[in-house]
């Protein structure tokens, strides 16, 4: 890694008891020749989880001044600055969040802070899902919903403790709730590390998600208070209109949106435009170029609480390059 290349970052999320620390230890063991800097977030003044993390050749940094997503303070930025000063000693940074953390807030500096993103590149957010309890957790826990909604990779863990029918039902549920996420199965003796390491968030979002809807129609899926709305548009978007309307929307209603993510076909632009919400901020980036023989379409997913499909469809139509007057009234 040269001094001009940002350090890759992986965030490990998941609700309480999902198996994050066991997964992290297996990852460290599997990549023993790969230099990892591990940030272990503790909730409380006395560190516990850090003592459970293998640390033979890796540097372990504990932050126990509160849940990381609630305390992105100077200590965290100072740690990042220190890590960059020693960047030639690390190949990657791994952050294990607490079981109650909102990964969107942990990811925010890497996606919205231009200084941080210059030196650190968020590669993937992995959420471990406890196959035994996830359906109940989604019913009662707002934190679990946010973790499922924001992650790029959903790893259904402890599949050896439930039936195949249960695993298939959970796969279907998670795919419906977060169509852009890559979903894998795992147990503590069988993690798909090769597949996980080969994927990054840009590759994942540019895959065709597992939903198929007619042009300018919405597909909706609800699980208790969690709703996922998936849109496909054939007509190109006006990026300026989209950025303006979406930024205003997030400024006033971000509390109801756990995740917005998608690919835009923008008029006159040769590349895919990758858009996503990070808490109440809108992040926009460039994806791969469209192929000449490729069908160009925009695909967007909104995940949140009790979302109104008609309202979102109306707002998106107002962002199209050739919106009809009737769509704007």
C-alpha positions as CSV (number, residue, x, y, z in Angstrom):
1,X,0.0,0.0,0.0
2,X,1.4,3.3,-1.0
3,X,0.9,6.5,1.0
4,X,-1.7,7.8,-1.5
5,X,-4.0,4.8,-1.1
6,X,-6.7,4.9,1.6
7,X,-6.8,2.3,4.2
8,X,-9.7,-0.2,3.7
9,X,-12.2,-0.3,6.6
10,X,-14.7,-3.0,7.5
11,X,-17.5,-2.5,10.0
12,X,-18.9,-5.5,11.8
13,X,-22.4,-4.9,13.1
14,X,-25.2,-7.1,14.6
15,X,-27.5,-7.2,17.5
16,X,-26.6,-8.4,21.0
17,X,-25.5,-12.1,21.0
18,X,-25.4,-12.4,17.2
19,X,-21.8,-13.7,17.4
20,X,-19.7,-10.7,16.3
21,X,-16.7,-11.4,18.5
22,X,-16.5,-15.1,17.5
23,X,-16.7,-14.0,13.8
24,X,-14.0,-11.4,14.3
25,X,-11.7,-14.0,15.9
26,X,-12.2,-16.4,13.1
27,X,-11.5,-13.6,10.6
28,X,-8.3,-12.7,12.4
29,X,-7.2,-16.4,12.4
30,X,-8.1,-16.8,8.7
31,X,-6.2,-13.7,7.7
32,X,-3.2,-14.2,10.0
33,X,-0.8,-12.9,7.4
34,X,-2.9,-9.8,6.8
35,X,-2.2,-6.9,9.1
36,X,-5.4,-5.8,10.8
37,X,-6.0,-2.9,13.2
38,X,-9.0,-3.8,15.2
39,X,-11.2,-1.1,16.9
40,X,-13.3,-2.7,19.6
41,X,-16.1,-0.6,20.8
42,X,-17.2,-1.2,24.4
43,X,-20.3,0.1,26.1
44,X,-19.2,0.9,29.6
45,X,-16.1,1.9,31.4
46,X,-14.7,-1.6,31.8
47,X,-13.6,-3.4,28.7
48,X,-14.7,-7.0,28.3
49,X,-15.0,-7.9,24.7
50,X,-11.5,-6.7,24.0
51,X,-10.1,-9.5,26.2
52,X,-12.0,-12.0,24.0
53,X,-10.4,-10.8,20.8
54,X,-7.3,-12.7,19.5
55,X,-4.4,-10.2,19.4
56,X,-1.3,-12.1,18.5
57,X,-0.2,-10.0,15.5
58,X,-2.9,-7.4,15.3
59,X,-3.2,-4.1,17.1
60,X,-6.3,-3.8,19.2
61,X,-7.8,-0.4,20.1
62,X,-10.6,-0.3,22.7
63,X,-13.0,2.6,22.9
64,X,-15.2,2.2,26.0
65,X,-16.4,5.8,26.4
66,X,-19.8,4.9,25.1
67,X,-21.5,3.4,22.1
68,X,-19.3,4.4,19.1
69,X,-22.3,5.6,17.1
70,X,-23.2,8.0,19.9
71,X,-19.7,9.2,20.6
72,X,-18.0,10.0,17.4
73,X,-16.0,12.6,19.3
74,X,-12.4,13.8,19.2
75,X,-11.1,10.5,20.6
76,X,-12.3,8.6,17.6
77,X,-10.9,11.1,15.1
78,X,-7.6,11.2,17.0
79,X,-7.4,7.4,16.8
80,X,-8.0,7.6,13.0
81,X,-5.3,10.2,12.8
82,X,-2.9,8.0,14.8
83,X,-3.7,5.0,12.6
84,X,-3.0,7.0,9.4
85,X,0.3,8.1,10.8
86,X,1.2,4.4,11.0
87,X,-0.6,3.4,7.8
88,X,2.3,1.5,6.4
89,X,1.9,-0.9,9.4
90,X,-1.7,-1.9,8.6
91,X,-3.5,-3.5,5.6
92,X,-7.0,-2.9,6.9
93,X,-9.0,-1.6,9.8
94,X,-11.9,-3.6,11.3
95,X,-14.4,-1.9,13.6
96,X,-16.6,-4.1,15.8
97,X,-19.5,-2.1,17.1
98,X,-21.7,-2.7,20.1
99,X,-24.9,-4.7,19.8
100,X,-27.0,-1.6,20.1
101,X,-25.0,0.6,17.6
102,X,-26.5,2.2,14.6
103,X,-24.0,1.3,11.8
104,X,-25.0,4.3,9.7
105,X,-23.6,6.7,12.4
106,X,-20.4,4.7,12.7
107,X,-20.0,4.7,8.9
108,X,-20.9,8.4,8.5
109,X,-17.3,9.8,8.8
110,X,-16.0,7.5,6.2
111,X,-18.8,8.4,3.7
112,X,-19.5,12.1,4.3
113,X,-16.3,13.6,5.8
114,X,-14.1,14.4,2.8
115,X,-10.9,14.5,5.0
116,X,-11.6,11.1,6.5
117,X,-12.6,9.5,3.2
118,X,-9.4,10.7,1.6
119,X,-7.4,8.5,4.0
120,X,-9.9,5.7,4.8
121,X,-12.2,3.8,2.4
122,X,-15.2,2.0,3.8
123,X,-15.3,-1.3,2.0
124,X,-18.2,-3.1,3.6
125,X,-20.6,-3.2,6.5
126,X,-21.3,-6.7,7.6
127,X,-24.2,-7.5,9.9
128,X,-24.4,-10.8,11.7
129,X,-27.9,-12.0,12.1
130,X,-28.8,-14.6,14.8
131,X,-30.9,-17.1,13.0
132,X,-32.7,-18.1,16.2
133,X,-33.9,-14.6,17.2
134,X,-33.8,-12.2,14.3
135,X,-37.5,-12.3,13.6
136,X,-38.3,-11.4,17.2
137,X,-35.6,-8.7,17.3
138,X,-37.0,-7.1,14.2
139,X,-40.4,-6.9,16.0
140,X,-39.1,-5.2,19.2
141,X,-35.8,-3.6,18.5
142,X,-35.3,-0.4,16.5
143,X,-31.5,-1.0,16.6
144,X,-31.9,-4.4,14.9
145,X,-33.9,-2.8,12.2
146,X,-31.3,-0.2,11.5
147,X,-28.5,-2.7,11.4
148,X,-30.3,-4.9,8.9
149,X,-31.3,-1.8,6.8
150,X,-27.9,-0.2,6.6
151,X,-25.6,-3.2,6.0
152,X,-24.1,-4.3,2.7
153,X,-23.7,-7.9,3.7
154,X,-26.2,-9.8,5.9
155,X,-24.6,-12.9,7.4
156,X,-27.2,-15.3,8.9
157,X,-25.3,-16.8,11.7
158,X,-25.9,-20.0,13.9
159,X,-27.7,-21.7,11.0
160,X,-26.7,-25.0,12.6
161,X,-29.1,-24.3,15.4
162,X,-32.3,-23.9,13.3
163,X,-33.9,-25.9,10.6
164,X,-33.4,-25.5,6.8
165,X,-36.9,-24.2,6.5
166,X,-36.2,-21.5,9.1
167,X,-33.0,-20.5,7.3
168,X,-34.9,-20.2,4.0
169,X,-37.6,-18.1,5.6
170,X,-35.1,-15.7,7.1
171,X,-33.2,-15.4,3.8
172,X,-36.5,-14.5,2.0
173,X,-37.3,-12.0,4.7
174,X,-33.9,-10.3,4.7
175,X,-33.8,-10.1,0.9
176,X,-37.2,-8.5,0.8
177,X,-36.3,-5.9,3.5
178,X,-32.9,-5.1,2.1
179,X,-32.8,-6.0,-1.6
180,X,-29.3,-4.5,-2.3
181,X,-27.6,-6.5,0.4
182,X,-25.7,-9.7,-0.2
183,X,-27.0,-12.5,2.0
184,X,-24.9,-15.5,3.2
185,X,-25.4,-18.3,5.7
186,X,-22.9,-19.2,8.4
187,X,-22.1,-21.0,11.6
188,X,-19.2,-20.7,13.9
189,X,-17.4,-23.6,12.1
190,X,-18.3,-22.4,8.6
191,X,-18.0,-18.8,7.6
192,X,-17.8,-17.9,3.9
193,X,-14.7,-15.7,4.3
194,X,-13.6,-15.9,0.7
195,X,-16.9,-14.6,-0.6
196,X,-17.1,-11.9,2.1
197,X,-13.6,-10.6,1.5
198,X,-14.1,-10.5,-2.3
199,X,-17.1,-8.2,-2.0
200,X,-17.1,-4.5,-1.3
201,X,-20.0,-2.1,-1.0
202,X,-19.6,-0.7,-4.5
203,X,-19.6,-4.1,-6.1
204,X,-22.6,-5.1,-4.1
205,X,-24.8,-2.0,-4.9
206,X,-24.0,-2.4,-8.6
207,X,-25.3,-6.0,-8.7
208,X,-28.8,-6.4,-9.9
209,X,-30.8,-6.5,-6.6
210,X,-33.3,-9.3,-6.0
211,X,-36.4,-7.4,-6.9
212,X,-38.1,-7.0,-10.2
213,X,-40.8,-4.4,-10.7
214,X,-42.4,-2.8,-13.8
215,X,-41.1,0.6,-14.9
216,X,-42.1,3.4,-12.5
217,X,-43.8,1.0,-10.1
218,X,-43.1,0.2,-6.5
219,X,-42.6,-3.1,-4.8
220,X,-43.4,-2.9,-1.0
221,X,-42.6,-5.3,1.8
222,X,-43.4,-4.8,5.4
223,X,-42.4,-6.7,8.6
224,X,-44.2,-5.2,11.6
225,X,-43.1,-1.5,11.6
226,X,-40.3,-2.0,9.1
227,X,-41.1,-1.2,5.4
228,X,-39.0,-1.7,2.3
229,X,-40.0,0.1,-0.9
230,X,-38.2,-0.8,-4.1
231,X,-38.5,1.3,-7.3
232,X,-37.3,0.8,-10.9
233,X,-37.4,3.6,-13.4
234,X,-36.5,3.4,-17.1
235,X,-36.4,7.2,-17.6
236,X,-33.2,9.1,-16.7
237,X,-33.1,11.3,-13.6
238,X,-32.1,14.9,-13.2
239,X,-29.3,14.6,-10.6
240,X,-29.7,18.2,-9.4
241,X,-33.4,17.8,-8.8
242,X,-32.8,14.5,-7.0
243,X,-30.1,15.8,-4.8
244,X,-32.2,18.9,-3.8
245,X,-35.4,17.0,-3.1
246,X,-33.8,14.1,-1.3
247,X,-31.6,16.4,0.8
248,X,-34.7,18.4,1.9
249,X,-36.6,15.2,2.6
250,X,-33.8,13.7,4.8
251,X,-33.4,17.0,6.6
252,X,-37.0,16.8,7.8
253,X,-37.8,13.1,7.9
254,X,-34.5,11.2,8.3
255,X,-35.8,9.7,11.6
256,X,-38.2,7.5,9.7
257,X,-35.6,6.5,7.0
258,X,-33.1,3.8,8.1
259,X,-31.6,3.5,4.6
260,X,-31.9,4.9,1.1
261,X,-29.7,3.3,-1.5
262,X,-29.6,2.9,-5.2
263,X,-28.2,3.4,-8.7
264,X,-29.4,6.3,-10.8
265,X,-29.4,6.6,-14.6
266,X,-28.6,10.3,-15.0
267,X,-29.2,12.0,-18.3
268,X,-26.1,12.6,-20.3
269,X,-23.8,10.8,-17.8
270,X,-21.8,7.7,-18.9
271,X,-21.5,6.2,-15.4
272,X,-23.9,4.8,-12.8
273,X,-24.5,7.3,-10.0
274,X,-24.5,5.6,-6.6
275,X,-26.7,7.3,-4.0
276,X,-27.3,6.5,-0.4
277,X,-28.5,8.1,2.8
278,X,-26.2,8.2,5.8
279,X,-28.4,9.2,8.7
280,X,-29.7,12.6,7.6
281,X,-27.0,13.2,4.9
282,X,-27.0,12.2,1.3
283,X,-23.9,10.7,-0.2
284,X,-23.4,10.6,-4.0
285,X,-20.6,8.8,-5.8
286,X,-19.7,7.4,-9.2
287,X,-20.1,3.8,-10.2
288,X,-19.0,1.8,-13.3
289,X,-19.7,3.0,-16.8
290,X,-22.8,1.8,-18.5
291,X,-22.1,-0.7,-21.3
292,X,-23.2,0.2,-24.7
293,X,-25.5,-2.8,-25.0
294,X,-26.7,-2.7,-21.4
295,X,-30.2,-1.9,-20.3
296,X,-29.9,1.4,-18.4
297,X,-32.4,1.8,-15.5
298,X,-32.5,3.4,-12.1
299,X,-33.1,1.2,-9.0
300,X,-33.8,2.6,-5.6
301,X,-34.6,1.1,-2.2
302,X,-36.0,3.0,0.8
303,X,-36.2,1.2,4.2
304,X,-37.8,2.7,7.2
305,X,-40.9,2.9,9.4
306,X,-44.4,2.8,7.9
307,X,-43.3,4.4,4.6
308,X,-46.0,5.6,2.2
309,X,-45.3,4.2,-1.3
310,X,-47.4,6.8,-3.2
311,X,-45.6,9.7,-1.6
312,X,-42.2,8.3,-2.5
313,X,-43.2,7.5,-6.0
314,X,-44.5,11.0,-6.5
315,X,-41.3,12.5,-5.1
316,X,-39.1,10.4,-7.4
317,X,-41.2,11.2,-10.5
318,X,-40.5,14.8,-9.8
319,X,-36.8,14.1,-10.1
320,X,-37.0,12.6,-13.6
321,X,-35.4,14.5,-16.4
322,X,-38.7,14.6,-18.4
323,X,-41.3,14.9,-15.7
324,X,-44.8,15.6,-16.8
325,X,-46.6,18.7,-15.4
326,X,-49.2,16.4,-13.9
327,X,-46.4,14.7,-11.9
328,X,-45.3,18.0,-10.3
329,X,-48.8,19.1,-9.2
